[in-house]
Every structure is written in structure tokens, then in C-alpha cells.
Amino acid sequence: MAGREKMVFVTVGTTKFDALVEAVSSPSIRRQLESLGFTRLVLQIGRGQYEPESFIKPNFRMDVYRFKDSIADDIKGASLIISHAGAGSVLESLGAKKPLVVVINEHLMGNHQIELAYKLYTEGHLLYCTPSELLKTLQDLDVSKLKPFPPGQPEKFAAYVDQFFGLS
């Protein structure tokens, strides 16, 4: 199955983001991913309390883990990435030229993730939503409209983040 595998990778980084993990592991979203031709869902769930069970069925499998030394292989193997809006996860995903859906954690205090995701969305590099909007976002998914993030320009992203947080 590995040669035909079409994988969605979900990452919450080192944080807790149970709302995203619960949403993406729900039967309705799993069915939507299957209808889009995905055969595997890999969830990196960080420090959250909600931990769905890994499973394998004939045409779809879901793997769950908390942390790895590196998520680079998961990013590389993904056909679609669904991520929290952490700058590191977003930059790594965009740098790998993968279609990216950023899910905003509405419950973070002083949430600058919304502005970061919105800026990259307006530039056409990613899609973004909240956990409750994820199913609709996947139903309307058209990654052909996404623009590649300019290669070799992590300094542009870093400068934007620095400016945003008043560090420059």
C-alpha cells in the first residue's frame, strides 16, 4: 500500500490543541478525507489530553503519536498538511511545498496565530479555519489555487514574524 498511499499529516507541534485533534479524527472528517482519495491520516498530537486510537481498515489507516525527534519525514510524505498556526510548523510545511490548511486555536490568549495565518492566506500560500470550520474547508478544498511559498526566503518569513511581534 505504501506506493499508493496518499497521506494527510496533522501536527499540533509541542502544544495542546485537543479541539483540532478531536475534529480531524472525527468520523465525518475521516470520511471526507477518504472521499478526497486519502488513504492514511497521521496525527502528531503533542501534549493534549485527547488521544484517539490508531486503527487500520482496508482502505484507510490512522496513526497517532505525541512527539518524534523530527517530523520532517511525515511532512515529506504528506499530500496535505493540517497544522496548528505555530510559526515553525507553518514555515516547515510551506518550505516543503506542501498544501497546507492551518487551523487556528481560538482559545489561546493574545492569539497572534490568527494574524500570521491570515497574512499567509491573503498571499495565497495556505488555507485557514477554526476546528469547527475544518469539515467545510475540506469539502471546499482546492489546493490548485495555492501559491508556492517563495523558496529560499525563510528570512522573509522571519522578518515578518519579527515585525509582527515588534522585535525589529
ROFITOR-55021 format. One line per 10 residues: number of its first residue (from 1); their letters; for each residue x, y, z of C-alpha. Coordinates in steps of 0.5 Angstrom, whole numbers, plus 500, padded with zeros to 3 digits. Last residue first. Layout:
N
NUM> a> X:Y:Z  ...
//
This chain:
168
168> slgffqdvya> 525:589:529  522:585:535  516:588:535  512:582:535  509:583:528  516:586:525  520:580:528  515:575:525  515:579:518  523:579:518
158> afkepqgppf> 523:571:520  518:570:514  523:574:509  529:571:512  526:564:511  527:566:503  530:560:500  524:558:496  518:563:495  512:560:499
148> pklksvdldq> 508:556:493  502:559:491  495:556:493  489:555:488  491:548:486  490:546:493  482:546:492  479:544:498  471:546:499  469:540:503
138> ltkllesptc> 476:540:507  474:548:509  467:545:511  470:540:515  475:544:518  470:550:520  469:548:528  477:547:529  478:554:526  480:556:519
128> yllhgetylk> 486:557:515  488:556:507  495:557:505  500:561:501  495:565:497  498:572:500  492:573:504  493:566:507  500:568:509  497:574:512
118> yaleiqhngm> 491:571:515  495:565:518  500:570:522  494:575:524  490:569:527  497:566:530  498:572:534  493:570:540  493:574:546  490:568:550
108> lhenivvvlp> 490:562:546  482:559:546  481:561:538  487:556:536  487:557:529  487:551:524  492:552:518  491:548:512  497:547:508  499:544:501
98> kkaglselvs> 506:542:501  512:546:498  517:543:504  518:550:506  511:552:507  511:546:512  517:548:515  515:555:516  508:553:518  510:548:524
88> gagahsiils> 516:553:526  511:559:526  506:556:530  499:556:527  496:549:528  497:544:522  494:540:517  498:538:512  496:535:505  500:530:501
78> agkiddaisd> 505:528:506  511:524:506  516:530:506  512:533:512  512:526:516  519:525:514  521:532:517  517:531:524  524:530:527  526:528:534
68> kfryvdmrfn> 519:525:535  513:527:539  506:525:541  504:520:536  497:517:533  497:513:526  490:513:522  489:508:517  484:508:511  483:503:505
58> pkifsepeyq> 482:496:509  482:499:516  488:500:520  487:504:527  491:509:532  486:511:538  485:518:539  489:521:545  485:527:548  489:530:553
48> grgiqlvlrt> 494:534:549  501:535:550  503:534:542  498:531:538  502:529:532  497:525:528  498:521:521  492:520:517  492:515:511  489:513:505
38> fglselqrri> 487:520:502  483:520:496  478:526:497  473:522:499  477:519:505  479:525:507  471:527:508  470:520:511  476:522:516  473:529:517
28> spssvaevla> 466:526:519  468:520:523  472:525:528  480:525:528  481:532:525  476:535:530  478:532:536  486:533:534  484:540:533  480:541:539
18> dfkttgvtvf> 485:538:543  490:543:542  496:542:547  503:545:545  509:542:542  507:542:535  500:541:533  501:537:527  497:533:522  499:530:516
8> vmkergam> 495:527:511  497:522:507  496:519:500  499:512:500  499:508:493  507:506:494  506:505:501  500:500:500
//
